[in-house]
Structure formats: structure tokens, C-alpha cells
Amino acid sequence: MDKLIHASATALARAILAKEVSSEEVVEAYLQRIEEVNPRLNAVVQLKADAALAQAHEADVALARGHIKGPLHGVPITIKDNIETTGIICTAGTKGRASFVPTQDETVVARVRAAGAIILGKTNLPELGLGLESDNLVYGRTNNPYDLSRIPGGSSGGEAAIIAAGGSPLGLGNDAGGSIRLPSHFCGIAGIKPTTGRVPKTGHFSWPGGWGDMLW
């Protein structure tokens, strides 16, 4: 498991396509790691374990038949909780949306799904993404994986914390004033904020930040 959870997303994608490891094995490894570390971190606030395992099985079956969905075929990913995802509660950290379930994916989510990525769950943030701590009245505070008494930054703090702890190889966050860059720095991972306007914000709730990736 250690070898899998410390591999990059691109390395995992290559290994899955080469059939050196199955998507199910990869997803199981990350789910086990989340189970191990998340009680102390409180980074993953919605976990979709059964759905992720079912999709991983489907990815392996498709690959065996020669069908590759995209460059992230069978690779697990986590998503910040102000990015709307079909069938998964999206609170944006505010009590008024504590049980809100979107009926369609935000554009950026639809694109990563089309590329073959498998969503493990949603990650914590400050209320409405407006803060440098990832703490809210719905889910509480996320802790820094290197020192639980400290914060992981915000607003994409849940993403940074779970990736740094080996619970996800890749995540989607957003950044208007440092919301990817700051938590990436606090947690020792790489964060990419693309030029504003390069990625559509359709379906995004709260502060209109630019999209970006976060990875180990």
C-alpha cells in the first residue's frame, strides 16, 4: 500500500494502463489510507467508498476489453466541497447547504470524469471558501497532517491535508487569493493555479476563484 499511496497520479495512470496494478487495488489503498488518517485530520467530509470501488471495477473491466476512457483512467481523485458533483452533497461549508445534493457536475468535474478519474470524496474548506483556515459549522476544523495543532491553510485546506497525508494522489481546488497556493505551501505539496479564464467555472458555488490542481 505504501508504494501506491506515495506514487504520483501520472505514475498511477501509467501503472494502471500497463496492468501492473488494477484500479481497484489503487482505490482500495487510498480508501484504507483515508480511513487511517482522516479521523485525526477531518479533511475528507464526504466519502463515496462504495461508488468509487464500483467505478474502479468498471474501469478494470473496460481496460481488459481494450477501452481506455482517458489519461486518468482508473485514477482516484478528491474534490473541494464548493465544487458541485452529481449525487454528492456539496455544502461549500455553510449550514444553508448542509444537505444540498447537486443534480449535475460542474464543468471541471465533468471533464475529470470524462478523463477517467474516480471521485473518492469531497474535502473541507472554510465557510463559502472565505478564509485561511479550513473550518466551518457543518464539518468543523481540518488539521495539518504534520502537526495536528496547526492549520493546513485555506481555502483548499482539506485537499492539501489529505493529499499530503497520502489519502489522495490528486485533487481539485480553486484559488482567487491564495486558496490553492497557501495550503499547498502549508502542507508541502504542489499546487497549480492556471490563468483565470482557462477553465470554466460553471457550477462553482461561492467565491469566484480560478481552478487548479493539487498533487503530491
Secondary structure, DSSP 8 states (H G I E B T S, - for coil): -HHHHTS-HHHHHHHHHTTSS-HHHHHHHHHHHHHHHHHHH--EEEE-HHHHHHHHHHHHHHHHTT----TTTT-EEEEETTB-BTTB---TT-GGGTT---SS--HHHHHHHHTT-EEEEEE--SGGG-SSS-EETTTEE--BTTBTTS---SSSHHHHHHHHTTS-SEEEEEESSSTTHHHHHHHT-EEE---TTSS--TTB-SS--EEEEEE-
